[in-house]
Amino acid sequence: MDTTRGRHPHTGSAGAANPPGDDAELFWEKHHSTRRIWGERANPLLVETAEPLAPGAALDLGCGAGGDTVWLARHGWQVTAVDISSTAVDGVRTHARDLGVGGRVTAEQHDLARSFPAGEFDLVSAQYLQTPFPLPRGRVLRAAARALRPGGLLLIVDHGSTAPWSWNRDPDTHYPTPGEVAADLGLDPGQWPVVRAEMPRRQAVGPAGETATVTDNVLLIQRTAA
Ligand SMILES: C[S@@+](CC[C@H](N)C(=O)[O-])C[C@H]1O[C@@H](n2cnc3c(N)ncnc32)[C@H](O)[C@@H]1O
């Protein structure tokens, strides 16, 4: 889902009456309650990054329908899946159990603006962690970098373009480049060097099976071994 209409996709303004976290939870709860399709597709850049690695502990930030969580669990990873939506968290947990990989998935509800899961990870993945509500992404992703084990990878994939099937038709949407995301993180490059900062294009499949070329903004950071 593209959530980037008419504003910076990570920090767009929320409604006025309720605390931002409550509005965000309601919004995403409604989204996931309507769809209820779990674990269907893994994101290509997650697969490309994780496939050559020896399985370890992974953290899926904003797991959504859980395609990445399930892919990782089926490939031997122990996965902590996190989302603001309890429906998403419950759906991913149940789906993993139905597939026989429930023992490899811990699904937790967190509003990442307010709390972050405990643990140390060999891979942290934030795939399209984009929302129309305020989210201190820099702070969240710095916490993710600190939660990496030595040698661990932090993979951040964001939209770099608007898919034709997106409801977002706003030409003013700014998609932060990998360089801008890295600058926002402000990590010490001696301890967390960037190993990939690219904007690859790929063929994407829309909800009705239609295809189009889209751009992803990819940032891969590795915690040094020392
Ligand atoms: C654009 S979707 C991407 C979902 C999934 N990673 C994927 O690639 O399909 C963003 C996800 O982040 C979750 N999310 C949004 N704001 C959040 C927050 N503050 N804390 C935790 N999860 C959040 C949403 O519920 C949603 O599942």
The ligand as an ORCA input file, in Angstrom:
! r2SCAN-3c Opt
* xyz 0 1
  C       3.284      0.370      3.801
  S       3.031     -0.953      4.922
  C       4.356     -2.106      4.562
  C       4.077     -3.472      5.100
  C       5.132     -4.548      4.802
  N       6.420     -4.250      5.399
  C       5.263     -4.765      3.317
  O       6.328     -4.533      2.764
  O       4.289     -5.170      2.695
  C       3.562     -0.215      6.452
  C       3.352     -1.135      7.651
  O       3.852     -0.489      8.820
  C       2.913     -0.609      9.875
  N       3.073      0.577     10.705
  C       2.714      1.853     10.403
  N       3.013      2.678     11.407
  C       3.585      1.921     12.384
  C       4.102      2.195     13.671
  N       4.076      3.423     14.185
  N       4.615      1.185     14.401
  C       4.623     -0.094     13.902
  N       4.147     -0.415     12.689
  C       3.635      0.577     11.933
  C       1.561     -0.710      9.188
  O       0.559     -1.357      9.942
  C       1.902     -1.489      7.929
  O       1.764     -2.866      8.128
*
